[in-house]
């Protein structure tokens, strides 16, 4: 299979790519999304296999890493398109990035109705950067499952994918989840952070499997969900700041759990 050169904006494949790049509704309807750049494309090949389509800007072909990725795709009979750089620029949301995209089928995780292993629960998280950072921390901390309530930013949007740096591909991500029902069927504790809590994450026993509940950047976890948490814990800090960013809070909690579970 050879690299196909396309130069027209009116090409049907280019039009589809433009829709996927700019419209969350188009991504949802197609069940597809775009991976932008070398790192995400390499991570997909490593963890998921062949993409549905590989797209390259003409200037990127001079890069050895891109050439290697394209050859790997061609060897797996993946259709590969070469576009002029100006045409490729309309597909990418990365400034000064490498002109390489994968179009992939959005993975669907099987339904889970009970909490039985360490997990991340997200209640109406809004910022793609925060979401991606939390996925990256979760994957690095050995978390396998992430459950997102409706109202949470779409997990497979290009911005979240870039922020997570490949974490999606080693996680089971469940969207539009009824967190109340999930917590009702939990066989492990559900913990939430609160600046008003008496106990600290540093004094709590985090060595067992447990789920962490985090909420919206401005409002936090909804009061009704917070009431259902088995325990509320604070993150001690010394400076005159009321609270941490939600992604930073998640990283602190997850890696305090890692520290306790790996302590000799």
C-alpha positions as CSV (number, residue, x, y, z in Angstrom):
1,X,0.0,0.0,0.0
2,X,1.4,3.4,-1.0
3,X,1.0,6.9,0.5
4,X,-1.8,8.8,-1.2
5,X,-1.3,12.5,-2.0
6,X,-4.4,14.8,-1.6
7,X,-4.3,18.5,-2.4
8,X,-7.9,19.5,-2.5
9,X,-9.9,20.9,0.4
10,X,-13.0,19.4,-1.3
11,X,-11.8,15.8,-0.9
12,X,-14.4,13.9,1.1
13,X,-11.8,12.5,3.5
14,X,-10.4,15.9,4.1
15,X,-13.9,17.2,4.8
16,X,-14.5,14.4,7.3
17,X,-11.2,15.1,9.0
18,X,-12.1,18.8,9.3
19,X,-15.4,17.9,11.0
20,X,-13.7,15.6,13.4
21,X,-11.1,18.3,14.2
22,X,-13.7,21.0,15.0
23,X,-16.9,19.3,16.1
24,X,-17.6,17.2,19.2
25,X,-21.0,16.3,17.7
26,X,-19.2,15.0,14.6
27,X,-16.8,12.9,16.7
28,X,-19.7,11.5,18.7
29,X,-21.7,10.7,15.6
30,X,-18.8,9.0,13.8
31,X,-17.5,7.3,16.9
32,X,-14.0,8.5,15.9
33,X,-11.5,11.1,17.1
34,X,-8.1,12.5,16.1
35,X,-4.7,11.9,17.7
36,X,-2.3,14.8,17.0
37,X,1.5,14.4,17.1
38,X,4.2,11.8,17.3
39,X,3.7,10.9,21.0
40,X,0.0,10.1,20.8
41,X,0.4,8.2,17.5
42,X,3.3,6.1,18.9
43,X,1.3,5.4,22.1
44,X,-1.7,4.3,20.0
45,X,0.4,1.9,17.9
46,X,2.0,0.5,21.1
47,X,-1.2,0.0,23.1
48,X,-4.0,-0.3,20.6
49,X,-2.5,-1.2,17.2
50,X,-3.3,0.1,13.8
51,X,-5.4,3.4,13.4
52,X,-8.2,3.8,11.0
53,X,-6.3,6.4,9.0
54,X,-2.8,8.1,9.1
55,X,-2.5,11.7,7.9
56,X,0.8,13.4,7.3
57,X,1.8,17.0,6.3
58,X,4.4,17.0,3.6
59,X,7.1,18.7,5.7
60,X,6.9,15.9,8.4
61,X,8.0,13.2,6.0
62,X,11.6,14.4,6.5
63,X,11.5,13.3,10.2
64,X,12.8,9.9,10.9
65,X,10.2,9.3,13.7
66,X,7.3,10.2,11.3
67,X,8.7,8.0,8.6
68,X,8.9,5.1,11.0
69,X,5.3,5.6,12.0
70,X,4.1,5.9,8.4
71,X,6.0,2.7,7.4
72,X,4.5,0.8,10.4
73,X,1.0,1.9,9.3
74,X,1.6,1.0,5.6
75,X,2.9,-2.4,6.7
76,X,-0.5,-3.0,8.5
77,X,-2.4,-1.9,5.4
78,X,-3.5,1.4,7.0
79,X,-4.5,4.1,4.5
80,X,-2.0,7.0,4.7
81,X,-2.7,10.4,3.3
82,X,-0.2,13.1,2.6
83,X,-1.5,16.7,2.6
84,X,0.2,20.0,1.8
85,X,1.2,21.7,5.1
86,X,-1.3,24.5,4.6
87,X,-4.2,22.0,4.3
88,X,-2.9,20.0,7.2
89,X,-2.8,23.1,9.4
90,X,-6.6,23.3,9.3
91,X,-6.8,19.9,11.0
92,X,-4.4,20.5,13.8
93,X,-5.0,22.5,17.0
94,X,-1.3,22.3,17.9
95,X,0.9,25.4,17.3
96,X,4.2,24.5,15.7
97,X,3.6,20.8,16.1
98,X,4.7,17.9,14.0
99,X,2.2,17.4,11.1
100,X,1.1,13.9,11.9
101,X,-2.5,12.7,12.8
102,X,-4.2,9.4,13.4
103,X,-7.9,9.0,12.9
104,X,-9.0,6.3,15.3
105,X,-12.2,4.6,16.5
106,X,-13.2,5.8,19.9
107,X,-12.8,2.9,22.3
108,X,-15.9,1.8,24.1
109,X,-15.5,0.3,27.6
110,X,-17.9,-2.4,28.7
111,X,-20.5,-1.3,31.3
112,X,-19.5,-1.5,34.9
113,X,-22.2,-1.3,37.6
114,X,-20.1,-1.8,40.8
115,X,-16.9,-0.3,42.2
116,X,-14.5,-3.1,43.0
117,X,-11.1,-1.7,42.3
118,X,-9.3,1.6,42.8
119,X,-10.8,4.2,40.5
120,X,-11.3,7.9,39.8
121,X,-14.9,9.4,39.9
122,X,-15.3,12.7,38.2
123,X,-18.4,14.9,38.8
124,X,-18.9,17.5,36.0
125,X,-15.3,18.4,35.5
126,X,-15.1,21.1,32.8
127,X,-11.6,21.9,31.8
128,X,-10.0,19.6,29.2
129,X,-6.5,20.4,30.5
130,X,-7.5,19.4,34.1
131,X,-9.2,16.3,32.8
132,X,-6.2,15.1,30.7
133,X,-3.8,15.8,33.6
134,X,-5.9,13.8,36.0
135,X,-6.1,10.9,33.5
136,X,-2.3,11.0,33.2
137,X,-1.8,11.0,37.0
138,X,-4.3,8.1,37.3
139,X,-2.5,6.0,34.8
140,X,0.8,6.7,36.4
141,X,-0.6,5.8,39.8
142,X,-1.8,2.4,38.6
143,X,-5.5,3.3,38.4
144,X,-7.4,1.4,35.8
145,X,-10.9,2.8,35.8
146,X,-12.3,6.3,35.4
147,X,-16.0,7.1,35.8
148,X,-17.4,10.4,34.5
149,X,-20.8,11.8,35.4
150,X,-22.8,13.5,32.6
151,X,-21.8,17.1,32.3
152,X,-18.1,16.2,32.4
153,X,-16.1,17.3,29.4
154,X,-15.9,14.6,26.6
155,X,-13.0,12.3,27.4
156,X,-11.9,11.7,23.8
157,X,-11.8,15.3,22.6
158,X,-8.4,16.3,21.0
159,X,-7.6,18.7,23.9
160,X,-8.1,16.1,26.6
161,X,-6.2,13.6,24.5
162,X,-3.2,15.9,24.2
163,X,-3.2,16.8,27.9
164,X,-3.3,13.1,28.9
165,X,-0.4,12.2,26.7
166,X,-1.5,8.6,25.9
167,X,-3.1,7.8,29.3
168,X,-6.4,7.1,27.6
169,X,-4.9,4.0,26.0
170,X,-4.2,2.2,29.3
171,X,-7.4,3.2,31.1
172,X,-11.0,2.1,31.0
173,X,-13.0,5.3,30.7
174,X,-16.7,5.3,31.3
175,X,-18.8,8.4,30.4
176,X,-22.3,9.5,31.4
177,X,-22.2,7.4,34.5
178,X,-24.8,7.6,37.3
179,X,-22.3,8.1,40.1
180,X,-25.0,7.8,42.7
181,X,-25.9,4.2,41.5
182,X,-22.2,3.4,41.2
183,X,-21.4,4.4,44.7
184,X,-24.4,2.5,46.0
185,X,-22.8,-0.6,44.6
186,X,-19.3,0.1,45.8
187,X,-17.4,-2.7,47.6
188,X,-14.5,-0.3,48.3
189,X,-14.4,3.0,50.2
190,X,-15.1,6.3,48.2
191,X,-13.0,9.2,49.4
192,X,-13.5,12.9,48.6
193,X,-11.3,15.9,49.5
194,X,-12.7,18.9,51.4
195,X,-11.0,21.9,53.0
196,X,-13.4,21.5,55.9
197,X,-12.6,17.9,56.7
198,X,-10.9,17.1,60.0
199,X,-8.8,14.1,58.7
200,X,-5.8,14.5,56.4
201,X,-4.9,12.4,53.4
202,X,-1.5,12.0,55.1
203,X,-3.0,10.4,58.3
204,X,-5.6,8.2,56.5
205,X,-5.0,4.6,55.6
206,X,-4.8,4.6,51.8
207,X,-3.2,1.2,51.4
208,X,-6.5,-0.6,50.4
209,X,-8.3,-0.3,47.1
210,X,-10.4,2.8,47.1
211,X,-12.1,5.3,44.8
212,X,-11.3,9.1,44.7
213,X,-14.2,11.5,44.0
214,X,-13.4,14.9,42.4
215,X,-15.8,17.6,41.1
216,X,-16.2,20.7,39.1
217,X,-13.4,23.3,39.2
218,X,-15.6,26.0,40.6
219,X,-18.3,24.2,42.6
220,X,-16.5,21.1,43.6
221,X,-18.4,17.8,44.1
222,X,-22.1,18.3,44.3
223,X,-23.3,18.3,48.0
224,X,-25.5,15.2,47.4
225,X,-22.6,13.2,46.1
226,X,-20.3,14.5,48.8
227,X,-22.7,13.2,51.4
228,X,-22.4,9.7,49.9
229,X,-18.6,9.6,50.2
230,X,-17.4,7.2,52.9
231,X,-14.8,9.7,54.1
232,X,-13.9,13.3,53.5
233,X,-10.2,14.3,53.8
234,X,-8.2,17.5,53.6
235,X,-5.0,18.2,51.8
236,X,-2.8,20.2,54.3
237,X,-1.0,23.2,52.9
238,X,1.0,26.0,54.5
239,X,0.4,29.0,52.1
240,X,-2.5,31.4,52.3
241,X,-4.4,29.8,49.4
242,X,-7.8,28.3,50.0
243,X,-7.4,25.2,47.9
244,X,-5.4,23.5,45.1
245,X,-6.4,23.1,41.5
246,X,-8.4,20.0,41.0
247,X,-5.8,18.3,38.9
248,X,-3.1,19.1,41.4
249,X,-5.3,17.8,44.2
250,X,-5.9,14.5,42.4
251,X,-2.1,14.1,41.8
252,X,-1.4,14.7,45.5
253,X,-4.0,12.2,46.6
254,X,-3.1,9.5,44.1
255,X,0.6,9.6,44.8
256,X,0.1,9.7,48.6
257,X,-1.8,6.4,48.0
258,X,1.1,5.2,45.9
259,X,3.6,6.2,48.6
260,X,1.7,4.3,51.3
261,X,1.2,1.2,49.1
262,X,4.8,1.0,48.2
263,X,6.3,1.9,51.6
264,X,8.6,-0.8,52.9
